[in-house]
Structure formats: structure tokens, C-alpha cells
Amino acid sequence: MTISKSKKIYFLGIGGTGMSSVAGLCQEAGYKIAGSDAGVYPPVSTLLESLGVNVHTPYSIKNLEIIKPDLVVIANVLSRGNEEIEYILEKNIPYTSFPKLLSDAFLNNNFPCVIAGTHGKTTTCSLLAHILNETGQDPSFFIGGVPHNFPRGFRLGGGKIFILEGDEYDTAFFDKGPKFLHYKPEFLILNNLEYDHADIYKNVEEIADQFKKVVALVKNKKSIIANIDDPGVHKVIADLNLFDEVTTVATKGEHNSADFSVKNYRVETINANQQKWFAQIQTPHWGTVTICTSLSGRHNLANITQVLACLEAMIQRKAIEEISIQSIQDAITSFSSVKRRLDHLGTKNGADIYEDFAHHPTAISTVIEGFKLAYPDKNLYVAFEPRSAIQRRNIFLDEYVTALSMADKVLIGELFVDLRIPENERMDVSVLKNRIGNKARTFESNLALGKKLQEEIKEGDAVIFMSSGSFGGVQYELIK
């Protein structure tokens, strides 16, 4: 679909992170943009205001009558019954999803690079974008978070590379396929693959089937970067019989024959807000590369290794110019991570307060493991908000027990109960607490959890707030 810049594009559900970012890209590209939502709040409201995007609240047919859009982009959180959607269908107004709009408006004349995986997509996208930017490649990107090295999570650059966070979640009520199937990948990173999104996938095999579909879209299989130390990715590549065709990466040293591999690593602690991780990474193009990064944890060494592999693939395909390894090393060192990825917020009573987006048990365990390696003497509190679709279920109860037990103290916040989930399948925080043992406590509200921390923490302690949501803002109140 060709979209003329003279047309008015209307974003229905513009308050979402993805929707607002695509609206921002369209605004940068010169399209006429407006949108609506039930309500829009910071940071999205601040972003849209800074871009000059006209936002209507709440949903109403009058919004559409005023704007008279040529094309409507419908968010995946909305479905039939929404009054604006019903009006659009009744009046035969053309509509689409934001992944399809991204594809139609921006990807046809670029080299799309899609980063897929259960964890690490945002960090890996941000690091790749930073390196390409620092080395003069001027990439475009669409990222699900806000990199510290950029003012926001999207940009239209002048180069040929367009980096996209490849989400396997469904696209819209009229398109139940994953978002990443719209992104026409010329380069693809398969970081990891575990069970997630229990609200739309019955098992990990269903997710793996979607990963196989995105693999099939890549014409040059050597441009697929596969982390074969991850069991889920390993199985996808094995099922497709592609081991001899893709670029393989070993991030845990389990496959000596991999094209790229992490050989050695160590960590140095500078202060509460700075760690340095050093690693040697074996590469075919640059030999053994020594890197220094402020990113915490072995999972981030995996992210870096896959970025190196992707950069080499881009050079081999002549999608970018040759880059010196020294400039890449310098860019890795200067990369400042992403908001809400073990972000140091400040101190309270001499204790260091952090927040992290981690919600899957594997992500929680890797964050805690990395923190403990860097700060072995700190008494670590983990404040855990069970909010995401996977956390509201008891599917990973054993795994959450194991992951959270790595902390010295565990404070379990307010559980978001989803009555659509059968009672015997719901997470029971009292069971979680009892399984962890005496180090764990539950709280009826996040406010009560924050109050207890305010009374209890002292110098030498550290607190990591872990949530896919806002945690009620108690982490920010704590450092006030």
C-alpha cells in the first residue's frame, strides 16, 4: 500500500508506546497526524505534545467527524464494540495496523534489521542503533523503550539500515499474526525463545512456529544471527535444518563450533551507578575482540555478541560501510543502556534504589545474578509486582521461586487479578511467599510495600523494583 503524505493518518489508541512511536515517525516523515485514546499520560502525552500531535480524548465518533481521516491505524488493545471502530467499519474508512503501516511507509527502500526474542530486544536494538550512529551510518530505528543515548525510542535516519524491535505479540483484532511478520527482515537476530504471552499462546511450540515464519522471510540465511546456546533458538534452527546456513553465536560457551562466541569475562565495580564488564569475544572477521561495557550481566554479553555478528553480516552484505573494530569497541563502551533496565534512580537512607523491566523469570534471574556478581556485599531487596499476563498465572511458579530466592529479601507487591483466568491457574502470592520462605513478604498494596521499605532500608542495602508496569510510582516516591 502506497501512502501519500497528503493524506491524514489517524491513530486510534495513540496512547500506547508502539502507537505513539509510529505516530512520531510519521510526523517526522511529514505525514498529517492525529489520534485518540481513552486517556493519554506521561511519558506518551509529553512526547505527543512535543511533536505537536493533535490528540482527542475520550473515544468518540465526533473525533472522526472532526478529523475526517484518510487512513486509520488501530491499536491491538482495541476490538469490536469500540464506538470509533464501529463507525470506521460502518463508513468504510480505510484502516490498518501500526506494524503494517511501518512496513508500507518506511521499510520498502531500507534494509530492515529485526531483533526477536523473549528477552533483550530493547537493549540489543538500542546498542546496535548506537554503534551504527556513532560510526556514521545514521540508522533509522523503532524501539520499544527509550535508549539513554537517544532522546526517544524512534528516529528516521539518512542511512539504509532500519532497526526494529520484533515483537511476537499479535498485531490487531483483524490480524492475529505477530507484529514481526510485517517487518520484511533483511537481517534477523534470534536472541532467545521461551514461553511467554500466555494470553495468546498455549505453549512455547506455538511461539516457535511464529519464529519459523519470520526466519522464512529472510532471503540470505547467513544474515540470520542465531544464539544457539539458547534451547528455544537451537530447536528452531535444528527443526529447519539451517545450522550450516545461519550465523551461529554461542553466548555461554556450550557450542565450540559457533561462528561467534564469548570466551572470558570479568566484572569490576566502580560505584553504585557504574559497573564495568570485560569480555573476550571470538569473531571470524575481527579475530578476538576485547570489549568493555557498563551493561550488567552475562545476558548483556550475549546481546553484545549478537550485535557484533549482525554488524559483520551487514558489512559482508555491503548494507553498511566497513567499520573499524576500534570504533565499535568505543561505541560499546559509551553505550548507556535503556531506561528501566537496572536504572539507578537514587538513594534513600544510604541505600541504592534501582528499577528494572524484568518480568519473565529468566530475565529476573539474570538481572539478580549480574547484580550479585557486581555487588556481592550489598543486602539486596527485590520488590516484585506480578502484573504481566504470564505473572498473573501460576505457569512459572517454580521458576519465580528460584529466581526471586536469589535475593536477600523479597517484597511481593499488589497482584493484578485477571478474572478471565480459571482460579486454579491464577498466581497465588501467598503460595509464592511460602515457597520462597522467611525472606519473602506480601503486601496488599504497592503503597504499603513502599512504606515498609522507607522504614526498613539502610546504608549498604540495595532495592531493585521489578515490574512490567509502573509499580504505582512507589519507587519514585521512595527516593523523594
N, C-alpha and C positions, 0 to 999 in steps of 0.2 A: 504494500500500500504506500503510495506517494502522498506525503502530507505537505500541502502548500503552506508557506509561512504567513500567508494572508488569512488563513483560517483561524478561528477561535477555538482553542482547546480547553475543555472544562474538566477539572479533576474532581470526581465525586468520591469523597473520603480523603481529602487532601491532607488531613491531619496526621496520617501515618508517616513513618520515617521514609519508606520507599517512595510513596506517592509524592511527598513534598520534595524529595531529591530529584525525581524525574521532572516534576514541575519546574524546579530550579534549572535543570539542564535545558529544558525547552525555553525557559525565559532567557538564558544565556545565548541560545541559538537564534533568538529573535522571533519566536512564536508569541502569539497573543494568548495570555494565560489567565484563567480564573478558576475558582473552585469552591466547594462547600464541605461542611462537616457538621456533626452534632455540636462540636466544640473543639477549639484548637488551643493548645497550651505550649508554654516554653518546653524545649528549645525550638520546636517546629514553628510556633507562632512568631517567635523572634526572627527566625530565618525567613519566613514568607514575607514578613513586614519589611525586612531589609532588602528583599528582592522586589518589593513593590507589587506583589501578587494580591489581587483582589479576592478576599475570602468571605463567603457568606455563611452565617450560622443562624439558626439550626437548618437542618434539611427542610426544603420547601419547594413546591412546584414553582413558586414565584421566582426563585433563584434562576431557574432555567428560562422562564419567560423574560426575565430581565436581560440575561446574557445572550440568549439565542445562539448556543454553541453550534459549531460545525461538526465537532467530534467530542465525545465524552469518554473519559478514561475512568473506569470503575474499579475501586479498590477490592481486594479479595476478601475483606472483612464484611462486605455488604452482600445482600442477597435479595431475592424476590420479596416483596412486601414493603420495601423502602419506597416512599412516595415518589421520590425523584426517579428511581429506576422504573417504576411502573409508568410514569409519564414518558420517559425515554422510549420504552417499548411501544407504548400506545401511539406516539407521534413518529415512530420510525427514525429517530435521531441516530446517526451512526455512533457506535460505541466500540471500545476496545479495552484491553488491559494495559497496565504500565509496562510489563515485560515486552509485549508485542509492540507497543509504541516505541520503546527503547530500540528495539530491533529495526523497525521501519524507518525511524528518524535519524539514527546515529551509526548503525553498525555496518551498513552495506559497503561503505568505502573505507573501512578500517580493518585492522587485524584484531578481532575480539580475543581477549585472553580471559578465560573463565576460571575462577578458583572455586572448587567444590569441596565439600566435606562436612562432617558433623560439627567439627570444631576448627577454629583457627582461620576461618575465611577472612574475617575483617582484618586481622593483623597481617596475614600474608598479602592480601590486596594492598594494604597501606604501605607495607615495606617495598613491594615491587614498584608501586607508584612513586614512592620517594626516591628509590635508586634511579629509575628512569628519568625523573625530574632533575635530580642532582647531576646526572651525566648528560644533560642537554637533549633528551629525547622528547620532552614535552608531551607526556601521555594524557589521554582523557581517562576518567575513572568514575565508577558508580559503586560506592562502598556503603555497607550497612551501618557504619559507625562514623565517628569523627576522628581522623588521624591528627595527632598533635602537631605534625609537621605541615598541615594544611588548614586553612580556615574552616573548611567544611568537607563533607564526605563525597562530593561530586565536583567534576570540573570538565570543561571542554578545552582540550589542549590542541596544539597545532600539529602534533605528531600522528603517526599511523596506528599506534597501539591504543586500544580501548580496554581497560581493565574492569572486569565486572565480578561482583560477589555472586557466585552461583548458588542460589537458594533452591533446595529441592521441595520447598513447600508449594502448595497448589497456587494457580495463577488467578482465578476468578470463579464466580459461581457458574459462569458459562464456559469455563475452561479449567478442568480439574487436573490438567497436567502440570508438572513442575515448572517453575519460572525459568530455570536454566535451559530448558529445551528451546527457548526462543532466541538464545543469545549467539548462535552461529559460531561456535568456538573455532578459531584457528589454532589457539594454544589452550591447553586444559591442564590444570593441576588437580589431581585427586589426592587430597591431603589425608583423609581418613573416612571411615564409614562405619557408623554404629546405629543402633536403633534409637529413633527419636520421633517427634511429631506423632505421638500416639493417637492424636485426634483424627488423623487422616490415613495413617499407615498401620496395618495389622501386625506387621513383623518386619524384621530387617531385610528379608528377602524381597519384599515389595519395594523398599528403598533401593536395594541393589539393582533391581530391574530398571529403575529410572536412571541410575548411574550408567548402566549398559547402553541406554538410549542416548545419553549425552556423549559417551565415548564414540558411538557410531557416527556422530555428526562431524567428527574431526577427520579431515581428509588425510593428512600426513600424521600417521600414528606416532612417529618419533617426536611430534610436538605435544604428546600426552606425557605429563610428568606424574609418575605413579609411585606413591610411598608404599613399597611392597612389604615393609615391616609392619604395616597395619593389616590385621587379618581380613577386614572387610574389603579393602582395596585389593589385597592379594587375591582374594577369591574372585572378584570381578575380572581381574586381568587373566587369572587362570581359566575361568569359565569361557572367556572369549578367545583363549589361546593366543594372547598377544605379548607374552613375555619377551620374545625376540624382536618385537617391533616398537614397543614404547620405550621411553627413557625412564629407567628404574632408579629409585632413590631408597637407600637404607638409612634410616634415622636412629636405629637402635643397635646397629652392628650385627643384625641377625642374618644378613644376606651379603656375603663377601663378594659376590659377582655383580652387585649393583653398579650402575654407571656412576652414581654419586653416593657418598657415604660419610657419615660423621665418625671420625676416628677417636678423638680425645676431646675432653672438655674439663674445665675447672671454673670456679666462681670466686670472685673477690668482692667483699662487702665494703663499700665506701662510706655510706651513711644510710639513714632510714629511707631516703628518697633515691638512692643510687646503688645499683649493683653492677658489676662487670662480669660477663660470662665470656670466656675464651674457648674457642674450639678450633680443631683442625678438620677441614672438610676436603675429602679427596674428589677431584673433578677430572674429567678427560681433557678439557680444553686448557685449564689454567694450572693443572697439577694440584699439589697440596696447598690449600688456601687457609691461612690463619685469620680468623675473624674475632672481633671484639664487639660485644653488644650489651646494651643496658636491659634488653629483654630478659625476663626471668624464666627459667625452667627449660628442661630438655625438649618440651613440645615446641618451644620457640626456636631451638636449634634445628628442629625438623622443618619449621616454617622457612627458616633462612636457607637451608639446604635445597629445598624445593624451588625457592626463588632463584638461586644460583643456576639450577638446572634449567629453569624456564628462560633465564637470560641467555644461556648458551644456545638453547633451541631458537630463540629469536635471532641471535647473531647468525647461526647456521642457515636459517631461512631468509636472511637478509631483510628481515622486518625492521631491524634497527641497525645502526652503525656499530662497528667494533667498539667495545668499551674496555678500557684498561682495568685490570684486576685491582689496582691500587685505588682507582676512583670508586669501584664497587665497595671495597673494604671501608673506605672513608664514609661512604653513604650509609653502610650498615651501622657503623659506629655512631653516626649523627642521627639515626632514626630514634624518635622519641615515643614510640608505641602509639596507642589509641586510647581515647577516653574510656574509662570504666574497664580497663584491663590492668588490674593491680595498680590502680591510680592512688598515689599518696595524697590524701585530702588535707592532712594537717595533723596536729597533736591535741590531746586532751589529757590533762593531769600527767603530762610527760609520756603518755602512750601514743603510739603512731596509729593513725586511722587510715585504712585503705578501703577501696571498693573494687569489685570485680564482677563482670557479667556472667561468670561461670554458673551454669545451671545443670548441665549433664554431669553425672557422677565422675566420668573420666576427666572432664575439664576441672572439676573441683579438686580431684586428687592430684592432678599435675600442678595446679596452682599452689596448693598447700605444700607439696613435695619440693617445688622450686623455692618457695619462701623459707622452708625449714633448712634447706641447704645453704641459703644466703644468710639467714639469721638464726643460727642454731640455739642461741642463748635467750631468745625472746620467748615470753609466755604468750602463746598465740590463741586468741579468741577468734572463732569463726561464727559470725551471725548469718544465719541461713533462712532465706524467705522462700518457702515452697510455693512457687507461683506458676511456673510454666505448665504446659499440658502434660509433659512427662512427669513432672514433680507432683502433680495432683493425683497421680496413680501410684500404686504400690509395686509396679513392674520392677523397679530398680531398688527396692527397699534394701536388699543385702548390700548392693553396691554403694548406696548412700551411707549406710552404716560404716562400711570400710573406709570410704573417702573422708567422712567427717571425723572419724575416730583418730585421724592423723593429727588433728588439732589438740591443743591442751584443754580448751574449754569450748563447748558448742552451745550456742543460744539459738533456739529454733523459733522463728517469728510466726506471724499470722498465716494460717493456711487458707488459701483461696479454694473453697469447696465448690466443686462443679457437680450439680445435682444430676446432670446427664450421665455421669459415670456411675455404674452399678456400685452399690455400697461396698460390696466385697472386693472391689477393685480400686477403691479410693485409698490414698495415702492416709495413714493414721499417725499423727505426730507423736502421740503418746507411745505407740509401739516403737517408733524410730528412736525416741529418747531412751526408752528402757533397753533397747538393743545396744545403744552406744554406751550406756552405763552412767555412773555418777558424774562424769564430766559434762553431761548434757542436761539442759533445762528447756522447757517450753514456755511460751508466753501467749496469752490470749490476744495481745495486740502488739504491733511493732513499737508503738509508743511506750508500752511497759518495758519492752526489751531495751529500748534506748535509755530509759530512765535507770534501769538496773546497771547498764554499762557505765553511765555517768557517775554512779555512786561507787562502782567497784574498781574500775581500771586505774592503774598507777604506772609510774615510770618503769620501763623495762617490759611493759606489755605491748602487744600489737593486736589490732582488731581488723579483720577483713570482712566487710559486708558483701555477701554473695547473693545476687538476685538477678533475674532477667527483667525485673521491673524496677520500681523506684524505691522500694523498701519504705514507702511513706515519707521519704526525706529525712528519716531519723539520723542517718549518717552525717548529714549536713548540720542538723541541729546540734549534734554531739560536739562538733568542732567549733560551734559558735561560742 
